[in-house]
């Protein structure tokens, strides 16, 4: 136990008490640096929904997000999905809707997917 206390004390002694901060200066005359798409955006998520052969966790995120949206929208009567609709139908609805609106690809995937489901299966 004493040995561990000595190791911790030594680490604390050599660790700076305060991290250095870096100043960021923004020059408005220069264009903004390109950014990668947010992992919440349709730009990021849609490719994993489109690729039928994709079998990694990102495809699972797409399918799971759509499934969860359907459950929530149906439970709150914002959408009325036909009985027996397959997972692939929901995915197709979302992919088709978002793909038809490329100017909105920067928006959150879940928002656009929700619109797609409500548009395809409105409650009467």
C-alpha positions as a Markdown table, in Angstrom:
| # | Residue | x | y | z |
|---|---|---|---|---|
| 1 | Unk | 0.0 | 0.0 | 0.0 |
| 2 | Unk | 2.8 | 2.4 | 0.9 |
| 3 | Unk | 4.5 | 1.7 | -2.5 |
| 4 | Unk | 1.3 | 2.8 | -4.3 |
| 5 | Unk | 1.0 | 6.0 | -2.3 |
| 6 | Unk | 4.6 | 6.8 | -3.2 |
| 7 | Unk | 3.9 | 6.2 | -6.9 |
| 8 | Unk | 0.8 | 8.4 | -6.7 |
| 9 | Unk | 2.7 | 11.2 | -4.8 |
| 10 | Unk | 5.5 | 11.1 | -7.4 |
| 11 | Unk | 3.0 | 11.4 | -10.3 |
| 12 | Unk | 1.3 | 14.3 | -8.6 |
| 13 | Unk | 4.6 | 16.0 | -8.1 |
| 14 | Unk | 5.6 | 15.8 | -11.8 |
| 15 | Unk | 2.2 | 16.6 | -13.2 |
| 16 | Unk | 1.6 | 20.3 | -13.9 |
| 17 | Unk | -1.0 | 21.7 | -11.6 |
| 18 | Unk | -2.6 | 23.7 | -14.4 |
| 19 | Unk | -2.8 | 22.7 | -18.1 |
| 20 | Unk | -1.6 | 25.3 | -20.6 |
| 21 | Unk | -4.4 | 26.9 | -22.6 |
| 22 | Unk | -4.1 | 27.7 | -26.2 |
| 23 | Unk | -5.4 | 30.9 | -27.7 |
| 24 | Unk | -7.4 | 30.6 | -30.8 |
| 25 | Unk | -7.5 | 33.7 | -33.0 |
| 26 | Unk | -10.2 | 33.7 | -35.7 |
| 27 | Unk | -9.4 | 35.8 | -38.8 |
| 28 | Unk | -12.7 | 36.8 | -40.4 |
| 29 | Unk | -10.9 | 37.6 | -43.7 |
| 30 | Unk | -10.0 | 33.9 | -44.2 |
| 31 | Unk | -12.5 | 31.2 | -45.0 |
| 32 | Unk | -13.4 | 28.8 | -42.3 |
| 33 | Unk | -11.4 | 25.5 | -42.3 |
| 34 | Unk | -13.4 | 22.6 | -43.7 |
| 35 | Unk | -15.0 | 20.5 | -41.1 |
| 36 | Unk | -16.0 | 16.9 | -41.1 |
| 37 | Unk | -19.7 | 16.1 | -40.9 |
| 38 | Unk | -21.1 | 15.8 | -37.5 |
| 39 | Unk | -21.8 | 12.2 | -36.5 |
| 40 | Unk | -25.3 | 13.3 | -35.9 |
| 41 | Unk | -25.9 | 14.6 | -39.4 |
| 42 | Unk | -27.5 | 12.9 | -42.4 |
| 43 | Unk | -24.2 | 13.4 | -44.2 |
| 44 | Unk | -22.5 | 11.1 | -41.8 |
| 45 | Unk | -25.3 | 8.5 | -41.2 |
| 46 | Unk | -27.0 | 8.1 | -44.5 |
| 47 | Unk | -24.2 | 6.2 | -46.3 |
| 48 | Unk | -24.5 | 3.5 | -43.7 |
| 49 | Unk | -28.2 | 3.2 | -44.3 |
| 50 | Unk | -27.8 | 3.0 | -48.1 |
| 51 | Unk | -25.2 | 0.3 | -48.2 |
| 52 | Unk | -26.9 | -3.1 | -48.1 |
| 53 | Unk | -23.6 | -4.9 | -47.7 |
| 54 | Unk | -22.4 | -2.8 | -44.7 |
| 55 | Unk | -22.4 | -5.0 | -41.6 |
| 56 | Unk | -20.6 | -2.9 | -39.0 |
| 57 | Unk | -21.9 | -1.1 | -36.0 |
| 58 | Unk | -22.7 | 2.1 | -38.1 |
| 59 | Unk | -25.3 | 0.2 | -40.1 |
| 60 | Unk | -26.7 | -1.0 | -36.8 |
| 61 | Unk | -26.9 | 2.6 | -35.6 |
| 62 | Unk | -28.9 | 3.5 | -38.7 |
| 63 | Unk | -31.3 | 0.6 | -38.5 |
| 64 | Unk | -31.6 | 1.0 | -34.7 |
| 65 | Unk | -32.3 | 4.7 | -34.9 |
| 66 | Unk | -35.0 | 4.2 | -37.5 |
| 67 | Unk | -36.6 | 1.4 | -35.5 |
| 68 | Unk | -36.6 | 3.5 | -32.3 |
| 69 | Unk | -38.1 | 6.5 | -34.2 |
| 70 | Unk | -40.9 | 4.3 | -35.6 |
| 71 | Unk | -41.6 | 3.0 | -32.1 |
| 72 | Unk | -41.7 | 6.5 | -30.6 |
| 73 | Unk | -43.7 | 8.0 | -33.5 |
| 74 | Unk | -46.3 | 5.2 | -33.5 |
| 75 | Unk | -46.6 | 5.3 | -29.7 |
| 76 | Unk | -47.3 | 9.0 | -29.8 |
| 77 | Unk | -49.6 | 8.7 | -32.8 |
| 78 | Unk | -47.4 | 10.9 | -35.0 |
| 79 | Unk | -47.1 | 8.1 | -37.6 |
| 80 | Unk | -49.3 | 5.1 | -38.4 |
| 81 | Unk | -47.0 | 2.5 | -39.8 |
| 82 | Unk | -48.9 | -0.3 | -41.6 |
| 83 | Unk | -49.1 | -3.6 | -39.7 |
| 84 | Unk | -46.4 | -5.9 | -41.0 |
| 85 | Unk | -44.1 | -3.2 | -42.4 |
| 86 | Unk | -40.6 | -4.6 | -42.5 |
| 87 | Unk | -37.5 | -2.9 | -41.2 |
| 88 | Unk | -36.2 | -2.6 | -44.8 |
| 89 | Unk | -39.3 | -0.5 | -45.7 |
| 90 | Unk | -38.6 | 2.0 | -43.0 |
| 91 | Unk | -35.0 | 2.2 | -44.0 |
| 92 | Unk | -36.0 | 2.7 | -47.7 |
| 93 | Unk | -38.5 | 5.5 | -46.8 |
| 94 | Unk | -35.8 | 7.3 | -44.8 |
| 95 | Unk | -33.1 | 6.9 | -47.5 |
| 96 | Unk | -35.4 | 8.0 | -50.3 |
| 97 | Unk | -36.7 | 11.1 | -48.3 |
| 98 | Unk | -33.3 | 12.3 | -47.3 |
| 99 | Unk | -31.6 | 11.6 | -50.6 |
| 100 | Unk | -34.3 | 13.7 | -52.3 |
| 101 | Unk | -33.2 | 16.7 | -50.1 |
| 102 | Unk | -29.4 | 17.0 | -50.6 |
| 103 | Unk | -29.5 | 20.6 | -49.4 |
| 104 | Unk | -30.5 | 19.4 | -45.9 |
| 105 | Unk | -27.9 | 16.7 | -45.5 |
| 106 | Unk | -26.1 | 18.8 | -42.8 |
| 107 | Unk | -29.2 | 18.6 | -40.6 |
| 108 | Unk | -29.5 | 15.9 | -37.9 |
| 109 | Unk | -30.3 | 12.5 | -39.3 |
| 110 | Unk | -32.9 | 11.8 | -36.6 |
| 111 | Unk | -34.9 | 14.9 | -37.5 |
| 112 | Unk | -34.9 | 14.1 | -41.2 |
| 113 | Unk | -35.7 | 10.4 | -40.6 |
| 114 | Unk | -38.6 | 11.4 | -38.3 |
| 115 | Unk | -40.0 | 13.7 | -41.1 |
| 116 | Unk | -39.6 | 10.9 | -43.6 |
| 117 | Unk | -41.6 | 8.4 | -41.4 |
| 118 | Unk | -44.3 | 10.9 | -40.7 |
| 119 | Unk | -44.6 | 11.9 | -44.3 |
| 120 | Unk | -44.7 | 8.3 | -45.6 |
| 121 | Unk | -47.2 | 7.0 | -42.9 |
| 122 | Unk | -49.3 | 9.8 | -41.6 |
| 123 | Unk | -52.1 | 9.1 | -39.2 |
| 124 | Unk | -55.5 | 9.9 | -40.7 |
